[in-house]
Amino acid sequence: MSAIYVDADACPVKDEVEKVGTRHGLRMFIVSNGGLRPSQNSLIETVIVPEGPDVADQWIADRAGKGDVVVTGDIPLAAKCVEAGAQVIKHNGEMLTARNIGQVLATRDLMADLRAADPFRQGGGKGFTKADRSRFLDGLERAVRAASG
């Protein structure tokens, strides 16, 4: 049976995941270090992992595989899940696949190096928009269908 795993710390699309997951009758695992209110939805399991770097990511990576969908903005986690055969989608609807994960990882590493070299080049990502939310819903629907087929 397929499941949806959500890297829930700072995830802006938990409600959308619940909507799509419930429509398809999928188990959903909302994984974080804490601070989330558990859902009343019987298909959702809120998983609180111990504090520590990448503990939630490791929990997801240890479980996600073929037939599953992972929702994350964490590129190293996405790479592990893609390698395990899961469908991976970012919060803005961008699908991460075996075809593009190498380039996405390289870009992430390059940007980290640029920020480290220039202390004035920090943060500054685009805000989350209604268009991102719409793209996410469409992408999640496609990812769920691809994972189940």
N, CA, C and O atoms as a GROMACS GRO file, in nm:
protein
  596
    1MET      N    1   0.083  -0.119   0.000
    1MET     CA    2   0.000   0.000   0.000
    1MET      C    3   0.087   0.124   0.000
    1MET      O    4   0.186   0.131   0.073
    2SER      N    5   0.052   0.220  -0.080
    2SER     CA    6   0.126   0.346  -0.088
    2SER      C    7   0.099   0.434   0.033
    2SER      O    8  -0.005   0.423   0.098
    3ALA      N    9   0.194   0.521   0.062
    3ALA     CA   10   0.180   0.617   0.169
    3ALA      C   11   0.239   0.750   0.123
    3ALA      O   12   0.320   0.754   0.029
    4ILE      N   13   0.198   0.857   0.189
    4ILE     CA   14   0.256   0.988   0.166
    4ILE      C   15   0.334   1.024   0.292
    4ILE      O   16   0.280   1.021   0.403
    5TYR      N   17   0.461   1.060   0.274
    5TYR     CA   18   0.547   1.104   0.383
    5TYR      C   19   0.571   1.253   0.366
    5TYR      O   20   0.611   1.298   0.259
    6VAL      N   21   0.547   1.329   0.473
    6VAL     CA   22   0.563   1.474   0.466
    6VAL      C   23   0.672   1.517   0.564
    6VAL      O   24   0.662   1.493   0.684
    7ASP      N   25   0.774   1.582   0.510
    7ASP     CA   26   0.877   1.646   0.591
    7ASP      C   27   0.811   1.775   0.640
    7ASP      O   28   0.815   1.878   0.571
    8ALA      N   29   0.751   1.769   0.759
    8ALA     CA   30   0.652   1.870   0.799
    8ALA      C   31   0.708   1.997   0.860
    8ALA      O   32   0.635   2.096   0.869
    9ASP      N   33   0.833   1.999   0.903
    9ASP     CA   34   0.887   2.123   0.958
    9ASP      C   35   0.885   2.230   0.849
    9ASP      O   36   0.945   2.213   0.743
   10ALA      N   37   0.817   2.339   0.875
   10ALA     CA   38   0.804   2.451   0.781
   10ALA      C   39   0.738   2.412   0.650
   10ALA      O   40   0.766   2.473   0.546
   11CYS      N   41   0.650   2.314   0.651
   11CYS     CA   42   0.581   2.270   0.530
   11CYS      C   43   0.451   2.350   0.514
   11CYS      O   44   0.364   2.343   0.601
   12PRO      N   45   0.437   2.426   0.405
   12PRO     CA   46   0.316   2.508   0.388
   12PRO      C   47   0.199   2.436   0.323
   12PRO      O   48   0.095   2.498   0.299
   13VAL      N   49   0.212   2.306   0.294
   13VAL     CA   50   0.107   2.238   0.217
   13VAL      C   51   0.049   2.115   0.288
   13VAL      O   52   0.002   2.022   0.223
   14LYS      N   53   0.053   2.113   0.420
   14LYS     CA   54   0.000   1.998   0.494
   14LYS      C   55  -0.150   1.978   0.469
   14LYS      O   56  -0.195   1.865   0.455
   15ASP      N   57  -0.226   2.088   0.462
   15ASP     CA   58  -0.370   2.076   0.436
   15ASP      C   59  -0.397   2.016   0.298
   15ASP      O   60  -0.488   1.935   0.282
   16GLU      N   61  -0.318   2.055   0.200
   16GLU     CA   62  -0.336   2.002   0.065
   16GLU      C   63  -0.302   1.853   0.060
   16GLU      O   64  -0.369   1.776  -0.008
   17VAL      N   65  -0.198   1.814   0.133
   17VAL     CA   66  -0.162   1.671   0.140
   17VAL      C   67  -0.278   1.592   0.200
   17VAL      O   68  -0.314   1.486   0.149
   18GLU      N   69  -0.336   1.645   0.306
   18GLU     CA   70  -0.449   1.575   0.370
   18GLU      C   71  -0.566   1.561   0.274
   18GLU      O   72  -0.630   1.456   0.269
   19LYS      N   73  -0.595   1.665   0.199
   19LYS     CA   74  -0.706   1.662   0.104
   19LYS      C   75  -0.685   1.554  -0.002
   19LYS      O   76  -0.773   1.472  -0.026
   20VAL      N   77  -0.569   1.554  -0.065
   20VAL     CA   78  -0.541   1.458  -0.172
   20VAL      C   79  -0.526   1.317  -0.116
   20VAL      O   80  -0.580   1.222  -0.172
   21GLY      N   81  -0.452   1.303  -0.006
   21GLY     CA   82  -0.433   1.171   0.055
   21GLY      C   83  -0.564   1.108   0.099
   21GLY      O   84  -0.584   0.988   0.080
   22THR      N   85  -0.651   1.187   0.156
   22THR     CA   86  -0.780   1.135   0.201
   22THR      C   87  -0.865   1.092   0.082
   22THR      O   88  -0.930   0.988   0.086
   23ARG      N   89  -0.864   1.172  -0.024
   23ARG     CA   90  -0.942   1.138  -0.144
   23ARG      C   91  -0.897   1.003  -0.201
   23ARG      O   92  -0.978   0.928  -0.256
   24HIS      N   93  -0.769   0.972  -0.188
   24HIS     CA   94  -0.717   0.845  -0.241
   24HIS      C   95  -0.710   0.735  -0.135
   24HIS      O   96  -0.669   0.623  -0.166
   25GLY      N   97  -0.748   0.766  -0.013
   25GLY     CA   98  -0.746   0.666   0.094
   25GLY      C   99  -0.606   0.622   0.134
   25GLY      O  100  -0.585   0.506   0.170
   26LEU      N  101  -0.509   0.713   0.128
   26LEU     CA  102  -0.370   0.680   0.157
   26LEU      C  103  -0.333   0.713   0.301
   26LEU      O  104  -0.383   0.810   0.358
   27ARG      N  105  -0.246   0.631   0.359
   27ARG     CA  106  -0.186   0.665   0.489
   27ARG      C  107  -0.093   0.782   0.468
   27ARG      O  108  -0.022   0.789   0.368
   28MET      N  109  -0.094   0.873   0.564
   28MET     CA  110  -0.007   0.990   0.557
   28MET      C  111   0.072   0.999   0.687
   28MET      O  112   0.016   0.984   0.796
   29PHE      N  113   0.201   1.022   0.674
   29PHE     CA  114   0.290   1.036   0.788
   29PHE      C  115   0.342   1.179   0.788
   29PHE      O  116   0.416   1.219   0.698
   30ILE      N  117   0.304   1.256   0.889
   30ILE     CA  118   0.346   1.394   0.903
   30ILE      C  119   0.460   1.393   1.005
   30ILE      O  120   0.437   1.376   1.125
   31VAL      N  121   0.582   1.411   0.958
   31VAL     CA  122   0.702   1.389   1.040
   31VAL      C  123   0.769   1.522   1.074
   31VAL      O  124   0.799   1.602   0.986
   32SER      N  125   0.792   1.544   1.206
   32SER     CA  126   0.856   1.668   1.249
   32SER      C  127   0.925   1.649   1.383
   32SER      O  128   0.917   1.543   1.445
   33ASN      N  129   0.993   1.755   1.425
   33ASN     CA  130   1.057   1.756   1.557
   33ASN      C  131   0.961   1.800   1.666
   33ASN      O  132   1.000   1.807   1.782
   34GLY      N  133   0.838   1.828   1.632
   34GLY     CA  134   0.738   1.868   1.732
   34GLY      C  135   0.671   1.998   1.693
   34GLY      O  136   0.702   2.058   1.591
   35GLY      N  137   0.579   2.041   1.778
   35GLY     CA  138   0.512   2.167   1.756
   35GLY      C  139   0.393   2.160   1.662
   35GLY      O  140   0.337   2.264   1.627
   36LEU      N  141   0.355   2.041   1.620
   36LEU     CA  142   0.240   2.028   1.530
   36LEU      C  143   0.121   1.971   1.607
   36LEU      O  144   0.137   1.884   1.693
   37ARG      N  145   0.004   2.020   1.574
   37ARG     CA  146  -0.118   1.967   1.633
   37ARG      C  147  -0.157   1.840   1.557
   37ARG      O  148  -0.170   1.843   1.434
   38PRO      N  149  -0.176   1.728   1.626
   38PRO     CA  150  -0.215   1.605   1.557
   38PRO      C  151  -0.350   1.621   1.487
   38PRO      O  152  -0.439   1.689   1.537
   39SER      N  153  -0.364   1.559   1.373
   39SER     CA  154  -0.487   1.564   1.296
   39SER      C  155  -0.588   1.464   1.352
   39SER      O  156  -0.551   1.362   1.409
   40GLN      N  157  -0.714   1.495   1.335
   40GLN     CA  158  -0.821   1.404   1.373
   40GLN      C  159  -0.847   1.300   1.263
   40GLN      O  160  -0.922   1.205   1.284
   41ASN      N  161  -0.786   1.319   1.147
   41ASN     CA  162  -0.803   1.228   1.034
   41ASN      C  163  -0.737   1.095   1.066
   41ASN      O  164  -0.619   1.090   1.099
   42SER      N  165  -0.814   0.987   1.057
   42SER     CA  166  -0.762   0.854   1.093
   42SER      C  167  -0.655   0.804   0.997
   42SER      O  168  -0.582   0.710   1.029
   43LEU      N  169  -0.643   0.864   0.880
   43LEU     CA  170  -0.540   0.825   0.784
   43LEU      C  171  -0.406   0.892   0.811
   43LEU      O  172  -0.304   0.854   0.753
   44ILE      N  173  -0.406   0.991   0.901
   44ILE     CA  174  -0.283   1.066   0.928
   44ILE      C  175  -0.222   1.022   1.059
   44ILE      O  176  -0.288   1.015   1.163
   45GLU      N  177  -0.092   0.992   1.051
   45GLU     CA  178  -0.015   0.964   1.172
   45GLU      C  179   0.088   1.075   1.188
   45GLU      O  180   0.171   1.098   1.100
   46THR      N  181   0.080   1.144   1.301
   46THR     CA  182   0.178   1.248   1.331
   46THR      C  183   0.296   1.181   1.401
   46THR      O  184   0.281   1.119   1.506
   47VAL      N  185   0.413   1.194   1.341
   47VAL     CA  186   0.534   1.132   1.394
   47VAL      C  187   0.624   1.243   1.447
   47VAL      O  188   0.670   1.329   1.372
   48ILE      N  189   0.650   1.238   1.578
   48ILE     CA  190   0.741   1.334   1.640
   48ILE      C  191   0.872   1.261   1.665
   48ILE      O  192   0.878   1.164   1.741
   49VAL      N  193   0.978   1.310   1.602
   49VAL     CA  194   1.110   1.248   1.617
   49VAL      C  195   1.191   1.327   1.719
   49VAL      O  196   1.159   1.443   1.747
   50PRO      N  197   1.294   1.267   1.776
   50PRO     CA  198   1.380   1.339   1.871
   50PRO      C  199   1.449   1.458   1.804
   50PRO      O  200   1.469   1.461   1.683
   51GLU      N  201   1.483   1.556   1.886
   51GLU     CA  202   1.559   1.670   1.836
   51GLU      C  203   1.692   1.622   1.780
   51GLU      O  204   1.748   1.523   1.826
   52GLY      N  205   1.740   1.692   1.681
   52GLY     CA  206   1.870   1.660   1.624
   52GLY      C  207   1.870   1.688   1.476
   52GLY      O  208   1.764   1.690   1.412
   53PRO      N  209   1.988   1.708   1.420
   53PRO     CA  210   1.997   1.740   1.278
   53PRO      C  211   1.954   1.622   1.192
   53PRO      O  212   2.003   1.510   1.207
   54ASP      N  213   1.862   1.648   1.102
   54ASP     CA  214   1.818   1.552   1.001
   54ASP      C  215   1.752   1.426   1.056
   54ASP      O  216   1.746   1.325   0.986
   55VAL      N  217   1.703   1.428   1.181
   55VAL     CA  218   1.638   1.309   1.238
   55VAL      C  219   1.507   1.280   1.164
   55VAL      O  220   1.478   1.165   1.133
   56ALA      N  221   1.428   1.383   1.136
   56ALA     CA  222   1.303   1.364   1.062
   56ALA      C  223   1.332   1.314   0.920
   56ALA      O  224   1.263   1.226   0.870
   57ASP      N  225   1.434   1.370   0.858
   57ASP     CA  226   1.472   1.328   0.723
   57ASP      C  227   1.510   1.181   0.722
   57ASP      O  228   1.469   1.106   0.633
   58GLN      N  229   1.589   1.140   0.819
   58GLN     CA  230   1.633   1.000   0.825
   58GLN      C  231   1.515   0.906   0.847
   58GLN      O  232   1.511   0.797   0.790
   59TRP      N  233   1.420   0.948   0.930
   59TRP     CA  234   1.301   0.865   0.956
   59TRP      C  235   1.226   0.840   0.825
   59TRP      O  236   1.186   0.727   0.797
   60ILE      N  237   1.210   0.945   0.746
   60ILE     CA  238   1.141   0.932   0.617
   60ILE      C  239   1.223   0.847   0.521
   60ILE      O  240   1.170   0.757   0.457
   61ALA      N  241   1.352   0.876   0.510
   61ALA     CA  242   1.440   0.805   0.416
   61ALA      C  243   1.444   0.655   0.447
   61ALA      O  244   1.456   0.574   0.355
   62ASP      N  245   1.435   0.619   0.574
   62ASP     CA  246   1.438   0.478   0.612
   62ASP      C  247   1.312   0.403   0.572
   62ASP      O  248   1.313   0.280   0.568
   63ARG      N  249   1.204   0.473   0.542
   63ARG     CA  250   1.076   0.408   0.517
   63ARG      C  251   1.022   0.425   0.375
   63ARG      O  252   0.956   0.335   0.323
   64ALA      N  253   1.048   0.538   0.312
   64ALA     CA  254   0.991   0.567   0.181
   64ALA      C  255   1.056   0.484   0.072
   64ALA      O  256   1.177   0.460   0.074
   65GLY      N  257   0.974   0.440  -0.020
   65GLY     CA  258   1.025   0.360  -0.131
   65GLY      C  259   0.927   0.356  -0.246
   65GLY      O  260   0.838   0.440  -0.257
   66LYS      N  261   0.944   0.258  -0.331
   66LYS     CA  262   0.858   0.244  -0.450
   66LYS      C  263   0.712   0.240  -0.407
   66LYS      O  264   0.675   0.168  -0.315
   67GLY      N  265   0.630   0.317  -0.476
   67GLY     CA  266   0.488   0.323  -0.445
   67GLY      C  267   0.451   0.431  -0.346
   67GLY      O  268   0.332   0.454  -0.320
   68ASP      N  269   0.550   0.500  -0.290
   68ASP     CA  270   0.524   0.606  -0.193
   68ASP      C  271   0.548   0.743  -0.257
   68ASP      O  272   0.611   0.756  -0.361
   69VAL      N  273   0.493   0.845  -0.190
   69VAL     CA  274   0.514   0.984  -0.230
   69VAL      C  275   0.577   1.056  -0.110
   69VAL      O  276   0.533   1.039   0.003
   70VAL      N  277   0.679   1.138  -0.137
   70VAL     CA  278   0.745   1.215  -0.033
   70VAL      C  279   0.730   1.363  -0.068
   70VAL      O  280   0.757   1.405  -0.181
   71VAL      N  281   0.686   1.442   0.031
   71VAL     CA  282   0.673   1.586   0.015
   71VAL      C  283   0.783   1.650   0.099
   71VAL      O  284   0.784   1.639   0.221
   72THR      N  285   0.877   1.717   0.031
   72THR     CA  286   0.989   1.779   0.102
   72THR      C  287   1.051   1.889   0.018
   72THR      O  288   1.044   1.888  -0.105
   73GLY      N  289   1.112   1.983   0.087
   73GLY     CA  290   1.195   2.084   0.022
   73GLY      C  291   1.341   2.057   0.048
   73GLY      O  292   1.428   2.133   0.003
   74ASP      N  293   1.370   1.950   0.122
   74ASP     CA  294   1.507   1.913   0.158
   74ASP      C  295   1.568   1.830   0.046
   74ASP      O  296   1.526   1.717   0.022
   75ILE      N  297   1.664   1.885  -0.023
   75ILE     CA  298   1.718   1.821  -0.143
   75ILE      C  299   1.795   1.692  -0.112
   75ILE      O  300   1.776   1.594  -0.184
   76PRO      N  301   1.881   1.687  -0.011
   76PRO     CA  302   1.946   1.559   0.019
   76PRO      C  303   1.846   1.448   0.055
   76PRO      O  304   1.864   1.334   0.014
   77LEU      N  305   1.741   1.481   0.130
   77LEU     CA  306   1.636   1.383   0.158
   77LEU      C  307   1.568   1.341   0.029
   77LEU      O  308   1.544   1.222   0.007
   78ALA      N  309   1.537   1.436  -0.055
   78ALA     CA  310   1.473   1.405  -0.183
   78ALA      C  311   1.559   1.308  -0.264
   78ALA      O  312   1.506   1.214  -0.323
   79ALA      N  313   1.689   1.330  -0.267
   79ALA     CA  314   1.779   1.243  -0.342
   79ALA      C  315   1.773   1.099  -0.290
   79ALA      O  316   1.770   1.004  -0.369
   80LYS      N  317   1.773   1.082  -0.159
   80LYS     CA  318   1.764   0.948  -0.100
   80LYS      C  319   1.632   0.880  -0.137
   80LYS      O  320   1.628   0.761  -0.168
   81CYS      N  321   1.524   0.957  -0.133
   81CYS     CA  322   1.392   0.900  -0.162
   81CYS      C  323   1.376   0.867  -0.310
   81CYS      O  324   1.316   0.766  -0.345
   82VAL      N  325   1.430   0.952  -0.397
   82VAL     CA  326   1.428   0.923  -0.541
   82VAL      C  327   1.505   0.794  -0.567
   82VAL      O  328   1.460   0.707  -0.642
   83GLU      N  329   1.621   0.781  -0.504
   83GLU     CA  330   1.702   0.661  -0.521
   83GLU      C  331   1.627   0.536  -0.473
   83GLU      O  332   1.644   0.428  -0.530
   84ALA      N  333   1.544   0.552  -0.370
   84ALA     CA  334   1.467   0.438  -0.317
   84ALA      C  335   1.344   0.408  -0.401
   84ALA      O  336   1.274   0.310  -0.375
   85GLY      N  337   1.316   0.491  -0.502
   85GLY     CA  338   1.204   0.465  -0.591
   85GLY      C  339   1.077   0.541  -0.561
   85GLY      O  340   0.976   0.518  -0.626
   86ALA      N  341   1.079   0.631  -0.463
   86ALA     CA  342   0.960   0.709  -0.429
   86ALA      C  343   0.940   0.823  -0.528
   86ALA      O  344   1.034   0.869  -0.593
   87GLN      N  345   0.815   0.868  -0.538
   87GLN     CA  346   0.782   0.990  -0.611
   87GLN      C  347   0.809   1.105  -0.513
   87GLN      O  348   0.764   1.099  -0.399
   88VAL      N  349   0.881   1.208  -0.556
   88VAL     CA  350   0.916   1.318  -0.466
   88VAL      C  351   0.868   1.449  -0.527
   88VAL      O  352   0.890   1.477  -0.644
   89ILE      N  353   0.803   1.529  -0.442
   89ILE     CA  354   0.751   1.658  -0.486
   89ILE      C  355   0.787   1.765  -0.384
   89ILE      O  356   0.776   1.744  -0.263
   90LYS      N  357   0.831   1.880  -0.435
   90LYS     CA  358   0.860   1.995  -0.349
   90LYS      C  359   0.729   2.070  -0.322
   90LYS      O  360   0.628   2.046  -0.388
   91HIS      N  361   0.732   2.161  -0.225
   91HIS     CA  362   0.613   2.235  -0.185
   91HIS      C  363   0.556   2.320  -0.297
   91HIS      O  364   0.437   2.351  -0.297
   92ASN      N  365   0.639   2.359  -0.392
   92ASN     CA  366   0.592   2.444  -0.501
   92ASN      C  367   0.542   2.363  -0.621
   92ASN      O  368   0.512   2.419  -0.726
   93GLY      N  369   0.534   2.230  -0.605
   93GLY     CA  370   0.484   2.144  -0.713
   93GLY      C  371   0.591   2.086  -0.803
   93GLY      O  372   0.560   2.005  -0.890
   94GLU      N  373   0.716   2.125  -0.785
   94GLU     CA  374   0.824   2.072  -0.868
   94GLU      C  375   0.851   1.926  -0.832
   94GLU      O  376   0.873   1.893  -0.716
   95MET      N  377   0.849   1.841  -0.933
   95MET     CA  378   0.879   1.700  -0.913
   95MET      C  379   1.030   1.681  -0.917
   95MET      O  380   1.099   1.738  -1.002
   96LEU      N  381   1.080   1.600  -0.825
   96LEU     CA  382   1.223   1.566  -0.825
   96LEU      C  383   1.232   1.420  -0.865
   96LEU      O  384   1.172   1.332  -0.803
   97THR      N  385   1.310   1.395  -0.971
   97THR     CA  386   1.316   1.262  -1.031
   97THR      C  387   1.461   1.220  -1.051
   97THR      O  388   1.553   1.298  -1.027
   98ALA      N  389   1.479   1.098  -1.094
   98ALA     CA  390   1.614   1.050  -1.123
   98ALA      C  391   1.679   1.135  -1.232
   98ALA      O  392   1.801   1.147  -1.237
   99ARG      N  393   1.598   1.193  -1.320
   99ARG     CA  394   1.651   1.275  -1.429
   99ARG      C  395   1.704   1.411  -1.384
   99ARG      O  396   1.799   1.463  -1.441
  100ASN      N  397   1.641   1.469  -1.280
  100ASN     CA  398   1.681   1.605  -1.245
  100ASN      C  399   1.744   1.620  -1.107
  100ASN      O  400   1.793   1.728  -1.074
  101ILE      N  401   1.745   1.516  -1.025
  101ILE     CA  402   1.792   1.532  -0.887
  101ILE      C  403   1.942   1.566  -0.881
  101ILE      O  404   1.984   1.641  -0.792
  102GLY      N  405   2.022   1.514  -0.973
  102GLY     CA  406   2.165   1.546  -0.974
  102GLY      C  407   2.189   1.695  -0.996
  102GLY      O  408   2.271   1.756  -0.928
  103GLN      N  409   2.118   1.753  -1.091
  103GLN     CA  410   2.131   1.896  -1.120
  103GLN      C  411   2.080   1.980  -1.002
  103GLN      O  412   2.141   2.080  -0.966
  104VAL      N  413   1.969   1.938  -0.941
  104VAL     CA  414   1.914   2.011  -0.828
  104VAL      C  415   2.011   2.007  -0.709
  104VAL      O  416   2.030   2.108  -0.642
  105LEU      N  417   2.071   1.891  -0.684
  105LEU     CA  418   2.171   1.879  -0.577
  105LEU      C  419   2.292   1.969  -0.604
  105LEU      O  420   2.341   2.037  -0.514
  106ALA      N  421   2.340   1.968  -0.729
  106ALA     CA  422   2.456   2.049  -0.764
  106ALA      C  423   2.427   2.198  -0.747
  106ALA      O  424   2.511   2.273  -0.698
  107THR      N  425   2.307   2.240  -0.787
  107THR     CA  426   2.267   2.381  -0.771
  107THR      C  427   2.259   2.418  -0.624
  107THR      O  428   2.303   2.526  -0.584
  108ARG      N  429   2.203   2.328  -0.543
  108ARG     CA  430   2.194   2.352  -0.399
  108ARG      C  431   2.334   2.370  -0.339
  108ARG      O  432   2.358   2.463  -0.262
  109ASP      N  433   2.425   2.281  -0.376
  109ASP     CA  434   2.561   2.289  -0.323
  109ASP      C  435   2.632   2.416  -0.369
  109ASP      O  436   2.703   2.480  -0.291
  110LEU      N  437   2.612   2.454  -0.494
  110LEU     CA  438   2.673   2.577  -0.546
  110LEU      C  439   2.621   2.699  -0.469
  110LEU      O  440   2.699   2.786  -0.432
  111MET      N  441   2.490   2.704  -0.447
  111MET     CA  442   2.433   2.818  -0.375
  111MET      C  443   2.483   2.822  -0.231
  111MET      O  444   2.507   2.930  -0.177
  112ALA      N  445   2.499   2.707  -0.168
  112ALA     CA  446   2.553   2.703  -0.032
  112ALA      C  447   2.696   2.756  -0.030
  112ALA      O  448   2.734   2.831   0.061
  113ASP      N  449   2.775   2.719  -0.131
  113ASP     CA  450   2.913   2.768  -0.140
  113ASP      C  451   2.916   2.920  -0.162
  113ASP      O  452   2.998   2.989  -0.102
  114LEU      N  453   2.827   2.970  -0.246
  114LEU     CA  454   2.821   3.115  -0.271
  114LEU      C  455   2.782   3.191  -0.145
  114LEU      O  456   2.839   3.296  -0.116
  115ARG      N  457   2.685   3.139  -0.071
  115ARG     CA  458   2.645   3.204   0.054
  115ARG      C  459   2.758   3.202   0.156
  115ARG      O  460   2.777   3.299   0.230
  116ALA      N  461   2.832   3.092   0.161
  116ALA     CA  462   2.944   3.082   0.256
  116ALA      C  463   3.056   3.180   0.220
  116ALA      O  464   3.122   3.234   0.308
  117ALA      N  465   3.076   3.202   0.090
  117ALA     CA  466   3.183   3.291   0.045
  117ALA      C  467   3.146   3.439   0.058
  117ALA      O  468   3.234   3.524   0.067
  118ASP      N  469   3.016   3.470   0.060
  118ASP     CA  470   2.970   3.609   0.066
  118ASP      C  471   2.866   3.622   0.176
  118ASP      O  472   2.749   3.590   0.155
  119PRO      N  473   2.907   3.670   0.293
  119PRO     CA  474   2.813   3.678   0.405
  119PRO      C  475   2.694   3.771   0.379
  119PRO      O  476   2.596   3.766   0.452
  120PHE      N  477   2.701   3.856   0.276
  120PHE     CA  478   2.590   3.945   0.244
  120PHE      C  479   2.488   3.878   0.152
  120PHE      O  480   2.382   3.935   0.127
  121ARG      N  481   2.520   3.760   0.101
  121ARG     CA  482   2.429   3.686   0.012
  121ARG      C  483   2.359   3.580   0.097
  121ARG      O  484   2.396   3.462   0.093
  122GLN      N  485   2.259   3.621   0.172
  122GLN     CA  486   2.191   3.528   0.261
  122GLN      C  487   2.042   3.527   0.231
  122GLN      O  488   1.985   3.628   0.189
  123GLY      N  489   1.980   3.412   0.255
  123GLY     CA  490   1.833   3.402   0.245
  123GLY      C  491   1.781   3.453   0.113
  123GLY      O  492   1.846   3.439   0.009
  124GLY      N  493   1.664   3.512   0.119
  124GLY     CA  494   1.611   3.581   0.002
  124GLY      C  495   1.535   3.494  -0.096
  124GLY      O  496   1.519   3.533  -0.211
  125GLY      N  497   1.487   3.378  -0.055
  125GLY     CA  498   1.407   3.296  -0.145
  125GLY      C  499   1.274   3.363  -0.174
  125GLY      O  500   1.232   3.454  -0.103
  126LYS      N  501   1.208   3.317  -0.279
  126LYS     CA  502   1.077   3.371  -0.314
  126LYS      C  503   0.973   3.326  -0.212
  126LYS      O  504   0.986   3.218  -0.154
  127GLY      N  505   0.872   3.407  -0.190
  127GLY     CA  506   0.762   3.371  -0.102
  127GLY      C  507   0.675   3.263  -0.165
  127GLY      O  508   0.677   3.243  -0.286
  128PHE      N  509   0.598   3.196  -0.081
  128PHE     CA  510   0.508   3.091  -0.128
  128PHE      C  511   0.379   3.157  -0.177
  128PHE      O  512   0.318   3.234  -0.104
  129THR      N  513   0.339   3.127  -0.301
  129THR     CA  514   0.226   3.195  -0.364
  129THR      C  515   0.107   3.101  -0.385
  129THR      O  516   0.118   2.979  -0.368
  130LYS      N  517  -0.006   3.160  -0.422
  130LYS     CA  518  -0.125   3.080  -0.457
  130LYS      C  519  -0.095   2.992  -0.578
  130LYS      O  520  -0.143   2.879  -0.587
  131ALA      N  521  -0.016   3.043  -0.671
  131ALA     CA  522   0.022   2.965  -0.788
  131ALA      C  523   0.105   2.843  -0.747
  131ALA      O  524   0.088   2.735  -0.804
  132ASP      N  525   0.195   2.860  -0.649
  132ASP     CA  526   0.274   2.747  -0.598
  132ASP      C  527   0.180   2.641  -0.538
  132ASP      O  528   0.198   2.522  -0.562
  133ARG      N  529   0.083   2.686  -0.461
  133ARG     CA  530  -0.012   2.595  -0.397
  133ARG      C  531  -0.091   2.517  -0.503
  133ARG      O  532  -0.113   2.396  -0.489
  134SER      N  533  -0.134   2.586  -0.606
  134SER     CA  534  -0.208   2.522  -0.714
  134SER      C  535  -0.121   2.421  -0.788
  134SER      O  536  -0.166   2.310  -0.819
  135ARG      N  537   0.004   2.459  -0.817
  135ARG     CA  538   0.098   2.367  -0.884
  135ARG      C  539   0.124   2.245  -0.796
  135ARG      O  540   0.135   2.133  -0.845
  136PHE      N  541   0.133   2.268  -0.664
  136PHE     CA  542   0.155   2.157  -0.572
  136PHE      C  543   0.038   2.059  -0.577
  136PHE      O  544   0.060   1.938  -0.588
  137LEU      N  545  -0.084   2.109  -0.568
  137LEU     CA  546  -0.202   2.021  -0.572
  137LEU      C  547  -0.204   1.937  -0.700
  137LEU      O  548  -0.229   1.817  -0.695
  138ASP      N  549  -0.178   2.001  -0.812
  138ASP     CA  550  -0.176   1.930  -0.940
  138ASP      C  551  -0.063   1.827  -0.942
  138ASP      O  552  -0.082   1.713  -0.983
  139GLY      N  553   0.056   1.869  -0.896
  139GLY     CA  554   0.171   1.778  -0.894
  139GLY      C  555   0.152   1.662  -0.799
  139GLY      O  556   0.190   1.549  -0.831
  140LEU      N  557   0.093   1.686  -0.682
  140LEU     CA  558   0.070   1.579  -0.586
  140LEU      C  559  -0.028   1.478  -0.643
  140LEU      O  560  -0.009   1.357  -0.626
  141GLU      N  561  -0.132   1.524  -0.709
  141GLU     CA  562  -0.228   1.433  -0.772
  141GLU      C  563  -0.156   1.344  -0.874
  141GLU      O  564  -0.180   1.223  -0.879
  142ARG      N  565  -0.070   1.403  -0.956
  142ARG     CA  566   0.005   1.324  -1.054
  142ARG      C  567   0.101   1.227  -0.986
  142ARG      O  568   0.116   1.113  -1.030
  143ALA      N  569   0.167   1.272  -0.880
  143ALA     CA  570   0.262   1.185  -0.808
  143ALA      C  571   0.191   1.067  -0.745
  143ALA      O  572   0.242   0.955  -0.750
  144VAL      N  573   0.074   1.089  -0.687
  144VAL     CA  574  -0.003   0.980  -0.626
  144VAL      C  575  -0.043   0.878  -0.733
  144VAL      O  576  -0.031   0.757  -0.711
  145ARG      N  577  -0.088   0.926  -0.845
  145ARG     CA  578  -0.128   0.835  -0.954
  145ARG      C  579  -0.007   0.756  -1.006
  145ARG      O  580  -0.017   0.637  -1.032
  146ALA      N  581   0.107   0.824  -1.021
  146ALA     CA  582   0.227   0.757  -1.070
  146ALA      C  583   0.276   0.654  -0.969
  146ALA      O  584   0.323   0.547  -1.008
  147ALA      N  585   0.266   0.684  -0.842
  147ALA     CA  586   0.313   0.591  -0.738
  147ALA      C  587   0.225   0.467  -0.733
  147ALA      O  588   0.275   0.357  -0.706
  148SER      N  589   0.098   0.482  -0.759
  148SER     CA  590   0.007   0.368  -0.749
  148SER      C  591   0.002   0.286  -0.878
  148SER      O  592  -0.050   0.175  -0.878
  149GLY      N  593   0.055   0.340  -0.986
  149GLY     CA  594   0.045   0.270  -1.113
  149GLY      C  595   0.173   0.219  -1.156
  149GLY      O  596   0.181   0.157  -1.262
   0.00000   0.00000   0.00000
